[in-house]
Amino acid sequence: IEAHYGKYSMDPKEEDEVSQRLTMVMTMAQSIYPLDADIQILDVAGGNGSVTARFLRTFPNAKVVLNEFSGINLQKIQEYVGTLGFSDRLSVVPGDLRTMEPKANFDIVFSGEILEHQTDPVDFINFVEKFCKDDGLMLYTTPTGPMWELLDSTIKDKIRTHMHHLSIPVLAMLFHQKKDYLWHFMGTGASVRGNAIGHVGTQYRRDRTNPTGEIGYEKMMLTE
């Protein structure tokens, strides 16, 4: 799996410079924190680290902890952040985040394109929230639409690990009770069959009294 991600992860510099998903994430973060804020950010399973780099570029006083299991990806982002001159504001935690003791030290906890891979999204949400300060900002991005229609069928060793199709109604089931919950949609186009494809950004303030909802697929089927 590590070789797969190392081989197919986009170059962090290229993604940092062109990705509209990263722009959406920064817009969500700036809705709460000013650009000169002295904040601590956790990037959970941050892949190639492009979001980490964008956080460092956008918030010049921020410090970012990047968690990622792929050593190949960690090497890529450390090299790129070094070229930006931000190495002193970046820390890396290799491996599974669950090996870390959850302490509520972070003003922002970000999880990008990870939630759909979780067997139990509710358990994952409840765990990563433990790293966020009370009233801190939780941020997620998730793909929506039939993205598999865009996969290049000539690549034989790709793996498909999405456990859930997290449409906007499904995400609302999970997050509607959260404090200051908002969602954002960024369209990226359409598949070859004409289906809309994009990313959903989710934000809310951490409040320990507000529970995570359940994914009620059966309820959705009955109400559709």
N, C-alpha and C positions, 0 to 999 in steps of 0.2 A: 504494500500500500504506500509506503514512504517513497519508493521509487516511482510509483504512479504520480503522486502529487509533485514530486520534484521534477518529473519530466514534463507534466502538462500544466503546471502552474504558470500563469502569465508572469512575465517579467515585472517586478514591482515598480520600476521606474515608468515603464510604459503604461501600466494600469493607473498609477498615481496621476499621470499627466492627462489621461483621456477619459477616465471613468466617470460617468454621470451618477452612478450609484454612490461613489465616494462623495460627490458634491452634495447629494441628498443627505448623507450621514452628517456632513459638516453643518448643513442648514439646520438639522434637528438639534445638534449640539449647541449651535449658536443661539437657538431660541431660549436657552437657559443660561448659558455662560458667555460672558463677554470675551472678546478675542484675547485680552490681556490677562485672563484669569489664571491664577496659580493653582492648577488642578492636577490631580492624579487620575490616570486613565488606564483601564485594563482592557486589552484586546484579546478576547477568548478564542483560542484555536484560529489564530489570525492568518493562516495560510501563507501567502507570499509576502505579507506585511505591508501591502499597499495602503491599507486603511491606517495602520500605525504611522506610516510616513506622512500621510495627509494630515493626521492629527498633529504631528510634530510641526508641519509647515504652517498649519492654520492657527494653532495656539502656541505662540513662541515661548510661553512660560510653563507649558504643560510638560509633565513627565509621563512616559508611557511604559507600561509593562506588557510585553508581548508574550503570550503563551502559544506554543505551537509544537506539535509532536515531530514534524519533519525537520531533521537537521539540515537537509538541502535548502529548504525554505528559509530557515533561520540564517544560514550563511548568506543567502541572497539579500535579505533585508538588512542585515548588519553591514554588508558592503555598500548597499545603496544609501542607507542612513549616514554612513561614514562620508560618502561623497557630498552629502548635504550639510555636513558639519554638525549633526545633531546627536552624535554617539553618546555624549554625556547625559542626554535626557532619555535614553532608551535602555531598558533592562529586558532580558529575555528569560523566560521560564520554559525550558524544554519539557516535552512529555505531556501526560494527561493532567489537565487542570485539577482533577480530583486528588492528585497527590499533594496539592497545596492545602494548607490549613485555611479555611475561609475566614478572613478577617475583613470587616467592613471599612476598608481603608481608601476606597476609590470613589471619586466624584462622578465618574462615568464608567460604566461597564458596557462594553460593546461586544455583540456576538453577530457576526456576519455570515450568512449562508450556512449556518450550522444547525439551526433548530429542526429543519426538515430531515436531518440525518438521524435524529434521536429516536430510539425506540419508545421512550417515555418523555415527550416534550415537557410535561408538567414537572417531572422530577428534575429535569435539566434547568428549567427556569427557576425553580425554587432553590437549586444549588447555587447558580451563578449570582442570584440576587444577594446571597450572603456576603459577597465581596463588595457590595455597594453601600455607601453611607446612607443613613436615613435621610430621605428627601433628595438623595442623589439621583442621577439620570441613568435609566436603563434604555439601551438602544439595541435594536435587532434589525437586520435585513433578511428577507427570505424571498426566494424566487416564486413567481406565480405564473400559471399558464403551462402548457405542455412543452417544456423546454427540451424534452427528449427528442422532439421532432427536429431540433437543430443539430443533433449529434451527428458527427461525420461517421457514416457507417464503415468507412475504410479503416478506421482505427479499431483494431481488433481487441486491444487489451485495455480499453476504457472500462471502468467499473461504474455501475449505477447504484448509488447507495441512498437515494431518497426514500425515506420511510413514510412520509406524509406529503400530501398536496395541501399546502397551507394557503388556501385562498383567503381573501379578506374576511368573509364570514366565519371561517374556521379560526383565524387569528383573533377575531372579536370574541369568540367563545373563551379563548385563553386569557385575554387581557382586558375585557370590558370593565372589570371591577377595579382595575389599577388606577392609582391617583394620576390625574391629568393625562389619561390615555389618549393618544392621537395616532392615526396612521396616515401614511403618505404613499402614493403610488407613482412609480416612474416607469412608463412604458418604454420598451426597447424595440418594439416592432411586432411583427407577426410571423408565425411559422409558415412553412410551405403550404400548409392547409388553411391558412388564413386565420388561425387562432391567435388572440392577443397574448403577448408575452411581456413580462416585466419583472420589477422588484417592488416589494412592499417594505416600507420603513415603519417600524413601530417604536414609539417612545412613551415613557411614563416615569413618574417619580416613585422611588422606592418608599413604600409605607408598609410596615410589617403587619398592619391590621387588614390589608387588602389582599385577599387570597387569589391564587391563580385558578382560573376556570378549568373545565374539562373539555376535551374535544368530543362533542356529541354528534358523531357521524349519523347515528341512527335517528336522532331527532331531526337532523337536516333532511334526511330522506323522507321522513314522514310529513315535513312541512313544505317540501318543494312541490 
